């Protein structure tokens, strides 16, 4: 007789109801036995704010622990969002990967895992896999609209954009693009993802949800401007979803496209970085975008890196030193 293996239930439990009206603030409790606490737990803050029938939006930040616009904006939203202003439900998790956030690291210090490369996770896996599985199997299926905040963290810096992905389902893609435009970041990016295996984005989109992501800055910190973009965008997103009442706050947004691998430039040397153009600058194919200077000796010419397409500089490596294989720059095409 062939035996079948059934995965156990996810051990994460919510201390707040996921289906009750009102404003509820609590935790997702993940049992986590470790050196510091034999019977310990990771306590991930969650807010559920609901009022009657209507769509559900899931808003997340801290997927990577060194990206701050989303966590700040979502903390503010959880504090100020009133149930009476809603028609439906908003689930807010400002710190998806709480251990990474607490350590100011991209990846979890508990198991070293990158949450956004481990989806859909496993209920019997490591701590990061369990968190990913809970979002994939419990929270995301509840949602109609999902907004996941990102920025460049400690190693990248971006122009502030909201993003929707190119999808096989064109009606779903159109719905995602409409929500991206409603977010109304200074830039709106249609993105062909070149490394989507294991991503939260891919898991949510495979469920048929309307999904929007962002890149709102970087350098391991946030600015008043980037946080203001995140706060405005979150409310615009909820208004677009038909959950939050009120009028959206809108301004100009430049449409961009990242259609292929020619948008990306990667370092082929360990070196000292000199950027030749700044974020948001227009470039032409063949233009110099960076020089990499050796750190071992003087009197040696730098290696030059040039744009592989026309567009504008949408992202750049942030620290002054680079390693072979690091992403140096991203050039996005401007859409008329």
N, C-alpha and C positions, 0 to 999 in steps of 0.2 A: 504494500500500500504506500502510495506516495504521500509524504507529509508536506503540508503547506505551512509556511512561516507567516504568522500574523504579527505585524509590528505592534508594540505596546502603545498605549495611549500616551500622549505628550504629558509630562509631569507638571507643566506650567499651569498654575491656577490664577484666576483673576479675583481680586478682592472686591471688585465692584461689579454690579450687574451690567451686562452688555445690551440688555433689551428693555430697560426701564426708563421712563421719562424723568426729566430733571437733570441736574448736574452732579456727577459722581466722580470723585477723585480718589484714586487708590494705586494698587500695584499689580503687576504681573509677577508672581512669585515663582522663581525657578530654583528648586533645591540644587545646591552646588557644594558638595563636600570637597574641601581643599585644605591645605596646610594651615591657613589662617582661621578656619572655622569648620570643624568636623561635620556639624549638622547645620551648616550655613545655607544661605539662600541669596541669590541675586534678586533684588527688588527693583523692578523696572516701572517707573511711574507711568500711569495711564489715566486719562480722563475720558469719560463718556458723557456727552451732553446731547439730550434728545427731547423732542417734543412732537408726539403724535406720529401719524403715518407720513412717509416721504422717503426720499433717497437716503443712502448712507454714504458718508465720505470718511475715508481713513487717511489721516495726515501723520506723516512720520518724519523724524529727523534723527541724527546720530547713528545712521547706518554705519558710517565711519566716524570714529571718535574724535577726530581733529578738525571737524567741520561744524561751524557754530551758528550760521544764520538761521538754519531750520530750528535747532533747539531753542534759541532765544525767541524767535517768532512764535513757536508753538507753546512755549511757556506763557507768553503774553496772551495768546488766544485762549488757552485753557482757563486762565484767570478771568478774562473779560467776556467770554461768550455767554450770552444769556439764553436759557431754553426758550423763553417767550419769543425770541427773534428767529427761531428755527422752525422749519417744517421738515422733520426727519431727524437724522442722527449724525453726530460727528464723533469719531473715535480719534483721540489725539495721543500719540506716543512720541514725546520729544527726544527720547534717548533709546532708540531700538537696541543698540549695542552698548548698554550701560557700562560694562567693564572697560570697554575701549574709551568711552567718553571720560570716565573717571581717571583714566591713565593718560588722557590727551594723546592717544595713539590711533592710527588708522585701523589696526587689527586688535583683537582681544588679547589682553595680557594673560588671560587664564589658559587659553589653548592655542594662541597664535593665529587664529583663523580670521580671514577676511570675510565678514558677513556677506558682502555683496558679490562673493564668488562661491558661495556655499549653498545657495538655494537649489531645490526646495527644502533642504535640510533633512534631518532625521529625528524622530522622537526618542530614539535610543542612542543618539550620537553624543558628541561632545557638547559643552554648554552653548556654543555658538550655533551648532546644528539644531539644537533643541529650540532656541529662540527663532531661528529661521523657519523651522517646521511649524511652530505655533502661528506665525504670521501667514504662512502659506496655507495651512489647513484650517485655521480657526478665524483669524481676523480678516484676511483678504476676501474670503468667500462671502463675508457679510456686506462687503462694500460694493457700491456702484461706481464710485469715483475714488481714485487713490492718488495722493500727492506725496512724493518723497523728495525731501530737500537734500541737496548736495552742494558742496563747493570744492575747491581744490585742495583743502587740507594743507599740510606743511610743505608739500612738494610741488604743487601746481598753483597757478593763478589764472583766473578766467575773467573775461568780460561777463557781466551778469546776464545770464539767459535762462529762460524756461525751455524745456525740450520735450518733443514728442518723437516717437520712433517710426521708421518705415515698417509697416506690418503687412503680412500676407492678406489679412482682411482689410480691404479698403474702407468699408463703412466704419469699422472700429478705428482705423487710422484717422479717418476724417473726424470722428468724435474726439479723439485724443488731441488732434491739432486744434480743434475749436476750443477745447479746455486750456491748451497751452496759450493760445492767443488771448483768452479771457484772463489768464494770470497777469498778462501785460507787463512782463519784464522789459527792460530797455532793448533786449534782443530776444527773438523767438527762433529757436533752432529746430529744424527737421533733421533727424539724425539717423543714419544707417549705422547701427551699432556693430563694431568689428570684433567685439569680445563679449558676447552676451551670454555665454554659458555660465550658469550658476548665479545669475543676477536676479535680484528681487524684481527688477523691471520685467524680465522675461517671464518669471513665474506669474506675476500679476496679469500681464497681458495675455498669457495662455489661458487664464480664467475668463477672458472676454471683457475685462474691466477697462474703464477709461483711466488711463495712466499718464501722469505728467511728472517729470523730474526737473531738476534745476542744477545749474552751476552758477553760484552767485558771488564768486570771489576766490579767496584762497590765502595762502601764506600762513596758515595755522592760526588765523584770527578773523575778526569781522569788523566792518566799519559801520558807522551810523547809516551811510547810504545803503550798504548791502542788506542790513537788517530791515531798513524801511521798505526795501523792495520785497523782502520775504513777507513782512507783515501785510503789506498791501496785496500781494499776490495770493496769500492764503485766503483772505476775505473775498477777493474777486473770484477765486476758484469755487468757494462755497456758494456765492451768489449765482455763478454760472450753472452750478449743479442743481439749483432750485431749492437749496437747503436754507440759506441765509437770506433774509429779506434785506432790501436796500438797493442802492445804486452802486455799481462798480466805480472805482477810481481808475481812470484811464489816462494814458499819455502815449506818446509815439513809441513804436517798437519796430526795430529793423529786422526784417526776415532774413534768416540765414539757412544754409544747407551744408551738411557734411556728408556728401554722397559716397565717398570711397576712401581707400587708404592713402591716396595722394594728399589728403588733408594733413597727415601726420608726418612729423620729422623726428627721428630718433637718433640719439647720440651713438657714435661708433667708437668713442674714446672716453677715457676718464680725463677730466680736464676742468679748468676754470672757465666759467661761462661769461661771455659778453653778448648780450642781446643787441642786435643792430636796429631793431624796431620795437616799439612799445605796443601794449595791448590796444586793440581797436584801430591800429594803423592799417591803411590799405597797402597791399603788396601785389606785385605782378609775378608771374611764373619766372623763376630765375633770379629774383631779387635776393640779396643777402639778408638773412634773418638772424644769424648768430655766428659767432666765432668761438671756437674752443681752444683755449690757450693751455699749453703744457704747464705742469707745476713742478716738473723735475729739473728744468734747466732754463736759462735765458738764451736769447739769440736764436730761437726757433719760431718759425712762422706758425700762426694758428691754423687750425682746420676750419674751413668755411662751410656753412650749411645754407642752402638756398631754398626758396619756396618752390614747391612742385606744382602749384596752381595759382591762379588769380584769386584774390579775396581779401579778407582782413584777418589780422592776427587775433584769434579768439582765445588762445591759451598759450601759456609759456611755463617752462620749468621755473620753480621759484628760488630754491637756494642757489648760492653762487658757485657751488661745485656740482658737477654732474658725474654720473657713472655710465659706463657703456651700457646701452639699452634703455636709458632714461628717455622719456618723451621730452624733447626740447621745445616743440612748438606745434600748434594746431592752426591751420589756415582754413577758415570757413568761407564758402562761396556766398556772395550777396545775391539774394533773390529779388528781381525787379518786381 
